[in-house]
Amino acid sequence: MERVRALFGGHRLSPGQRRIAQYITDNLTEAAFLSITDLADRVGVSQPSVTRFASSVGFSGYPALREALQPIALSAVAGSPETGESGRNELQTAVDAEIANLESLRRRFADTGQVLEVGRELARSVPLTILGLRISTSLAEYFAYAARRIHPDVRLVSRGGSVAYDALLQSREAGGTWVLAFAMPRHAKETLAAVRAARRTGLRTALITDLTLGPLVDEVDVALTAGTGSRLVFDSYSAPGVLSAAILQAMADADPERTQRRLEQYEHAAEQHDFFLED
C-alpha cells in the first residue's frame, strides 16, 4: 500500500482523480490488471479521466501506470515484505499526512519573525480586508470572524469579479493598507485576478496558501505556506488553520490594549444578549 501511495504522492490531484487513486490503492491486486475500460467502469469515471489521471501522476499513459502497478500487486499476493503494509486504513493515513503537515509548520515556526511582522501589519490596517474565494471561503470566514473580535474594521470578500474589485477599492479609499488572502487548491483564476486588483488599488497582500511557487505567490508581498491534506476526496486544512490562528495571535499581541478592550466589550455583549450555551 505504501509503495502504491508513493506513486501517487507529491502530485496535485482533482477530487475525481483521487477517487481513481483510492480505488487502485484499495483494490490493488485486481486494479493492476484491469483494462482502462474496466477500471473506468469500476470507479465510475470516463476513460479519458483515467488517461488524464495516469498523466497527472507522471506516466505517459494508462499502460505505463499499469505496468508499474503490476509488480507491486504480485508482491502483495506473494506476501512479500516489500508491500510495507502497516495495517492503517485510509482515514488513519489521512491523519498521518496531516500530522506531517503540522510537523513541517512547527519547524517553520522555529523562526516566528515573518508571522509576527505580518500580524503587526494586518493589525495596523484599518480597514483590514480578508479575501477567500471558492473552496478558500471557509478559511477566510473563520479568520474574519475571529479577527473582528480584536480589530475594529474587518471586511470579508468572498465573491470574485467586479464585486471583489469594488470591495478592494472601497477598502483602500477608507484607509486600508493590507489584504490577507487565502488560496487553497484547486487554485482559482479569480483569486489571482483579485490579488492583482488589490495591487492596482495600492493595497499590499499577504497570502496563506499551500504553494511555494507560481503566479499567485509572484503577485503578493508576503506568502505564508502550509500544506493541505490530500489523502481523501476533498482536502483538509489542519496546517492552514493553525497558521491562521498564529497570525490572529500575532495581531492580538501587536496591540494588546486594543485587544483586551475589544475582547472585554464582546464578552459583555455576549453575556448581555445571552449568545452562548452554558458549558
N, C-alpha and C positions, 0 to 999 in steps of 0.2 A: 504493500500500500504506500509506503513512504517513497519507494522508487517511482511509482506512478505519479504521486504528487510532485515529485521533483521535476518531472517532465513538464508539468503544468505551472509550477511555481514561477514567480517573477514576471508573469505576463498579466496584463490588464484584460480581463475577460468581461464580456457583457453578461447580463443575467441569463440569457438564453445559452450562451457558451458555457456558463458554469453548470447548467443542467446537464450538458453533454459530458463535461469533465466529471461531474458527480456520478453519473450513470456508469461511466467507464471505471471509475475508482471502485464503486460498489459491486460491479459485476465483471471484474477484470477477466476472469478465466473464460467467460462467454464473449464479452465485448471485443476482445483482442482478435477474434476470428470471424467477426461479423462483416458482411459486405456493407458498403456505405448505405445501401438502400435499407438493409435490415436494421442498422444502427439508427438511422434517421427515424424509422418506424417505431423502434423501441422507445426512443426518447421523446418522440412526438414533434420532431422538427423536420425541416426540409433538407434534401441532400446538399444543396448549396451551403446551408448553415453548417453542416458537418465539414465541408471543404474549407469554409472560412475559419472554423474552429481550428482545424489542423494547421492552417497557415498562421493563425494567431499565436500558437504555441511553438512556432519555429520550424515547422516541417513543410516540405514542398507540396504536400497534398495528403489526402487521407491514406493512400497506400503506404507512404513513408511512415506515418504515425503508427499504423497497424503493425508494420514491420518492427518498430521499436517496442511496441507493447507485447508482442507475442513471446519473446524470450522471458520477459518478466512473468507473464501468465504461466508459462510452462514451469518455471522455477517454483511458482506458488503451488502448482498442482503437485510437484515433486516434493514439496515440503522443504525446499531449500531455505537455509537460514538467511539467504540474501534478501528474502522478502522484507525483512525488517518489521514484521508485524508486531505491533506493540499492544494490541488489544483495545486501542482507543477508537471510539466511534466518531462520526463526523462532527458532532456537536463539541465533543472534547477537543478535537483537533482545531476547531474554530476558536475555542477559548485559548488554546496553546498559542495560536497565531497572534491573538490579541495581547497575550502576555508578552510575547516577543516585541510587539509594537510599543508596549508600555515600558519595557526594559530599555529599548532604544531611546525613547523620550526621556527616561530617567538619566541616561548617560548624557544627553544633551543638556539637561538641567544642571549638570555639574558647573556650567557657566551660566549664571542667571542674568547676565548683563543685557542680552537682547530683549528678554521678556520684560525686565524691569523698565527698560527705556521705552519700549512700545507702550507699556502700561501708563507711564508718565505722559507720553504724547497724547494718548487717547483720553486720558483724564482731563487734559488741558483743552481739548477740542470741544467747544460749545457752540452749536450742537455737535453731537457725535453721530455719524451715520453708520449703520450696520447693514451690510449687503449680503443676501443669500438667496440664490435663485434655484428653482427646481429641487433636486434632492438635498441641496445645501440649506434650504429654507429652515429646516428643523433646528440645525445648529445655530443659525442666525437668530431665530426666535428665542432660543434658550439664552443666548448671550444678551440680547436686547432686554429680555425680561429681567435678568439679574442686574444688568448694568443700570437700569432705571432706578434701582434701589440706592445707588451710590452716586449717580450722575444726574445733573439737573435737566438735561435735554438729549434724549436718545431717540433717534429716528430709524425705523426699520424699513428697508427697501427689499421687498420680496417679489416684485414684478419687474420684468425687463423692458426693453424697448424705450419708447419715449417717456413712459411713466417713470422709469428709473432715472432717465436724464433730468426730468423736471425736478424730482426729489433731490438729486445731487446738486443741481444748480441752486435750488432754494436753500439747501444746507450751507453751501458756500456763501451765498449772499447774506445769510444770517450770521456769518462769522465763523462757521465751522472750518477746521483745517485738516481733519483726518477722516478716512473711511476705513472700517475694518470689514474685509470681505472674506467669505467662505467659499471654497471651490473644491468640492468632493467629486469623485468620479461617479458617472461619466461627466466630464467637464463640458459645460455648456458654452456654446459660442456667444450667447447673450451675456454671460458673465464676463467674458473678455471684452465685449463691446461696452459694458457698464464700467469696467475698470478703466478703459481708455477714455470714456466720457468723464469719469472723475478727474483724470489727469487734465483734460481740456478745461474743466471748470476751475482748476487750480488747487484741487484737493490732493493731499497725499494719501497713499493707500498702503495698509498692512494687509497681508493675505495669509489666512490659515488654509493649508492645502496638504495633499499627500505628495505633491510634485516637488522636485528639486531643480528641474529644467523645463523649458518650454515657453511659449508666448505669454502665458499668464504670469509666470514668475518674472519674465523680462519687463513687464509693464508696470510692476508695483515697486514701491520704495523699500518695503521690507517683506520678506516671505518667511513664514514660520511653518516648518514641516512636521507633520505627524502621520504615521502610517495608518491606513484603514484596513479593517479585516475583510478579506475577500474569499473566505473559505465557503461561505454559504451563498445562496442565490442572490441575496442583496447584501450590500456592505454593512459593516458595523463600525462604530466610531468611538471606541474607548479612548484611544490616544488623543484624537482631536478634542474630545470632551474634556479630558484632563488639561490639555494645553489651553483651552478656552477658560477653564476655571483658574488656571495660573495667571492668565492675563487679567482676569477680573480681580484677582488678589492684588496684582501689581497696581491696578487702577485704584483700588481701595487704599493701598499703602501710600500712593502718591499724594493724596490729600486726606490725611487721617481725620482732621477736624470736620471737613465736609462729609466724609463717610459716616462718622459717628452721628452727626446731626441728622443726616437723612435716614439712617437706619432707625434711630430713635423715633423720628417722625412717623416712619412707616409702621413700626411696632405699635405706636399709639393709635394710628388709624385702624390697624388690624384688630386691635382689642376693642376699639370703639364700635366698629361695624361688624364684629364677630365673624371675621373671614374664615377662620380655621377650626377644625375639629380639635377636641382635646386629645392629646396623645395618650 
